[in-house]
Amino acid sequence: MSSEDSMDTAEKIWSVEGFLDHVNEILSGDKASIVGEVSELRKHPTGFYFSLKDNEGGNGILQCYLSPWKARMLGIDFEEGFLIKARGTPSIYKPRGSFSFVVEEVELVGEGSLKKAYELLKSKLEQEGLFARKRELPQFITSIGVITSKTGAVIDDFRKNLKKLGFQVFLYDSRVEGAQAVPMIVRGIDHFNAASANSVDILVIIRGGGSLEDLQAFNNELVARKIFSSRIPVLCGIGHDRDVPIASLVCDKAVSTPSMAAETVNASWDGLFLDLPVAVHRLVSLFEAVIVRETNVVEMLAGPLADRFASVAEGVREKLENISAYLRAADPMRNLKLGYSVVFDAAGKVVKDARFLKKGDTMKTKLYRGSVESEVSKISGE
């Protein structure tokens, strides 16, 4: 067999579809990030179709596709002329045999695109009223849900500036920059708002300062709407160079640094520390006023009551004197002292009638002093 025949025997024969599947399988492992200018943008229910033009003077054009689900999850509304960084995978669309780039993540690049996207989103949300609602932060905050990166100085700065008031800090570790920051921040807000999560008094979203490009996650529509829908009041401490982040415009209270966010949480207790001495003084004053008023009432009632008691006492004294006089007059000893006596029969019963005695009976006669026993010798009756 010739070498040519051997090569023909080893050659793999593909179908068109099979070959394209093979190529796509190879390409699927070659993820890439590409920077270019958006052109020929078509927004369709089946997805976003657009081209990326070389922005550095080259003449390359790359056809791109973004699925509708990915488009909704971006949280940015890019337009033609925007400079973007698209991350995705190259692919060949089999029905047409056309090469395209399937986009999975999009970030804006360049101050011009970032500024324009910022103004478009700001105008849109402002018209919907998302900036108007400002809920009062709770008083006497004790538990705090914090969304930020667990590494770096931001969370340490926040904790360091909290006063020692027994705060409980629950940290949700999240990226605060890059394409992954948006879904992580959204999940963090959902986490603290979930019924099964530890209940917190306030939600704090913080990061250090940065440029408009660094703060893309906080100028994102998904993040903004998630903050607005939070049932827990939201405090944002997001540093910025010029433009206030959209997240800070939507939240209930915004400050410019993480340390100021901590001071704002501390201030929830100011009412107690400032007003407590005043409240104590007022309470003592009210108590003293009540004591004085009741004392006056008692003094007003005491006079007539004392007169009444004196009148009752005099009446009782007179009654006691009358009873005493009666008892003295009725005292048997008084009559005995006057010379009268009391006669008892042998059974000790008082003899009131001579007919109840007979000759020979023994009698006992009670005198004022002493008694005399005698025997009946004669009975006379009236």
Rosetta blueprint (number, residue, H / E / L):
1 M L
2 S L
3 S H
4 E H
5 D H
6 S H
7 M H
8 D H
9 T H
10 A H
11 E L
12 K L
13 I L
14 W L
15 S L
16 V H
17 E H
18 G H
19 F H
20 L H
21 D H
22 H H
23 V H
24 N H
25 E H
26 I H
27 L H
28 S L
29 G L
30 D L
31 K L
32 A E
33 S E
34 I E
35 V E
36 G E
37 E E
38 V E
39 S E
40 E E
41 L E
42 R E
43 K E
44 H E
45 P L
46 T L
47 G E
48 F E
49 Y E
50 F E
51 S E
52 L E
53 K E
54 D L
55 N L
56 E L
57 G L
58 G L
59 N L
60 G L
61 I E
62 L E
63 Q E
64 C E
65 Y E
66 L E
67 S L
68 P H
69 W H
70 K H
71 A H
72 R H
73 M H
74 L H
75 G L
76 I L
77 D L
78 F L
79 E L
80 E L
81 G L
82 F L
83 L E
84 I E
85 K E
86 A E
87 R E
88 G E
89 T E
90 P E
91 S E
92 I E
93 Y E
94 K L
95 P L
96 R L
97 G L
98 S E
99 F E
100 S E
101 F E
102 V E
103 V E
104 E E
105 E E
106 V E
107 E E
108 L E
109 V L
110 G L
111 E H
112 G H
113 S H
114 L H
115 K H
116 K H
117 A H
118 Y H
119 E H
120 L H
121 L H
122 K H
123 S H
124 K H
125 L H
126 E H
127 Q H
128 E L
129 G L
130 L L
131 F L
132 A L
133 R L
134 K L
135 R L
136 E L
137 L L
138 P L
139 Q L
140 F L
141 I L
142 T L
143 S E
144 I E
145 G E
146 V E
147 I E
148 T E
149 S L
150 K L
151 T L
152 G L
153 A H
154 V H
155 I H
156 D H
157 D H
158 F H
159 R H
160 K H
161 N H
162 L L
163 K L
164 K L
165 L L
166 G L
167 F L
168 Q E
169 V E
170 F E
171 L E
172 Y E
173 D E
174 S L
175 R L
176 V L
177 E L
178 G L
179 A L
180 Q L
181 A H
182 V H
183 P H
184 M H
185 I H
186 V H
187 R H
188 G H
189 I H
190 D H
191 H H
192 F H
193 N H
194 A L
195 A L
196 S L
197 A L
198 N L
199 S L
200 V L
201 D L
202 I E
203 L E
204 V E
205 I E
206 I E
207 R E
208 G L
209 G L
210 G L
211 S L
212 L L
213 E L
214 D L
215 L L
216 Q H
217 A H
218 F H
219 N H
220 N L
221 E H
222 L H
223 V H
224 A H
225 R H
226 K H
227 I H
228 F H
229 S H
230 S L
231 R L
232 I L
233 P L
234 V E
235 L E
236 C E
237 G E
238 I E
239 G L
240 H L
241 D L
242 R L
243 D L
244 V L
245 P L
246 I H
247 A H
248 S H
249 L H
250 V H
251 C L
252 D L
253 K E
254 A E
255 V E
256 S L
257 T L
258 P H
259 S H
260 M H
261 A H
262 A H
263 E H
264 T H
265 V H
266 N H
267 A H
268 S L
269 W L
270 D H
271 G H
272 L H
273 F H
274 L H
275 D H
276 L H
277 P H
278 V H
279 A H
280 V H
281 H H
282 R H
283 L H
284 V H
285 S H
286 L H
287 F H
288 E H
289 A H
290 V H
291 I H
292 V H
293 R H
294 E H
295 T H
296 N H
297 V H
298 V H
299 E H
300 M H
301 L H
302 A H
303 G H
304 P H
305 L H
306 A H
307 D H
308 R H
309 F H
310 A H
311 S H
312 V H
313 A H
314 E H
315 G H
316 V H
317 R H
318 E H
319 K H
320 L H
321 E H
322 N H
323 I H
324 S H
325 A H
326 Y H
327 L H
328 R H
329 A H
330 A H
331 D L
332 P H
333 M H
334 R H
335 N H
336 L H
337 K H
338 L L
339 G L
340 Y L
341 S L
342 V E
343 V E
344 F E
345 D L
346 A L
347 A L
348 G L
349 K L
350 V E
351 V L
352 K L
353 D L
354 A H
355 R H
356 F H
357 L L
358 K L
359 K L
360 G L
361 D L
362 T E
363 M E
364 K E
365 T E
366 K E
367 L L
368 Y L
369 R L
370 G L
371 S E
372 V E
373 E E
374 S E
375 E E
376 V L
377 S L
378 K L
379 I L
380 S L
381 G L
382 E L
